[in-house]
Amino acid sequence: MDEAIREKIALFRYGLIAPLLNEQVDRGDYLAEVSTKKHDVPHYGEKRYSPKTILEWHLLYRRHGFDGLKPGRRSDRGQLRTLSQDQQDHVLAQRKERLWMPVTVFYDQLIEQGDIFPKEVSYSTIYRFLKKNGLLGKETPNTPERKRFAHDKVNVLWQTDASEGPRLRIDGKMVRTHLIAFIDDCSRLVPFAQFFPSEKFDGLRTVMKEAMIRRGIPKMAYTDNGKIFRSDIMQFACAGLGIQLLHTRAYDPQSKGKIERMFPTCKTRFYTLLREKPASTLEELNERFWKWLEEDYHRKPHASLNGRMPLEVYLSQVDSIRTVDDPSALDALFLKRAFRKVKHDATFSLENQLYEVPDVYAGRKVEVRYDESGVHLYEEGKAVAQATQVRFQDNAHVKRQRSSLSFKEMQVEGGAADV
């Protein structure tokens, strides 16, 4: 099992224990409910977990953080664990005749018929094999119930989304902008928001880091199913910070009502100010927006807050928020991740650039985490080396160590050594 799979399994386990970490549910009721459900687990397929197992994961996260949720390395790592060709053909033939049957029942029947032995072929092996061949069958997805959120504590839940912003005329061209924002569910305060020229994850990363530095760390983050909000980086960052990441149903923006109402407020009360005096640069747009946010939006009485101001509600509970102790530590949590095979010359390619690493990593598969500031090699969740971009012109002038002996002297010594 490679590191990418171990991380996906850890993310799944974190998703199960996150409600316990946030203390938003009754422990007994939650464990009883979750243990009765089947879960589609990365690598393993459909599985059920007992309350004891879930509590063990909860304890591992408390002691060791996100890395404690990763499964251990197998003692038979590197050995082949799969179905023989005859078994594959037989399982496929049997499955095509019983496509209507749940995979769990089908697996049990294979065992009862003596076609496979559970100690040799696991359920996850059968599940992955059927999935690869498109023979899982039709499954009825569970439709999650949408509930209206109304938390009475700040930083319990933040909603986030992106919206198209005003267009700017820069150097004679019209440039689109996109506003990425977070809003606190309880106080309606906006921890941070910013306009960007595009709707990419780099913008979400900037806004989320700045929001937590300014206003603390939320227990839950509620987003839609946009690409940037479902990215692996977002999931890893939330897991590292102990934030439960929640997603709405597809095509259901009403479930994020507070952030959806905040954007029209910006258009009505801020965008209209730009008509009289348009912003000429993106920097000017953001400076004016942040000033409006602090002086107008946060200090205006809100109807849903019984006439109180968002800033007033937030400050009334400021002593209970979880703050960021070391802002620089957030940088490592939001690094992009990739896996690369290091060539024998100790180089690898990343985003059309060639990087070199210490020779000890030549020929190995490594985990790479990176952003615009640098590229780092990670092992077991820890940075172990830094990769540097290869500069061919510099390498051409590197002084190489040569032998002080002439070719004839080397031949003579070589011949003497052979004797």
Order of alpha helices (4+ residues) and beta strands (2+ residues): alpha-alpha-beta-beta-alpha-alpha-alpha-alpha-beta-beta-beta-beta-beta-alpha-beta-alpha-beta-alpha-alpha-alpha-alpha-alpha-beta-beta-beta-beta-beta-beta-alpha-alpha
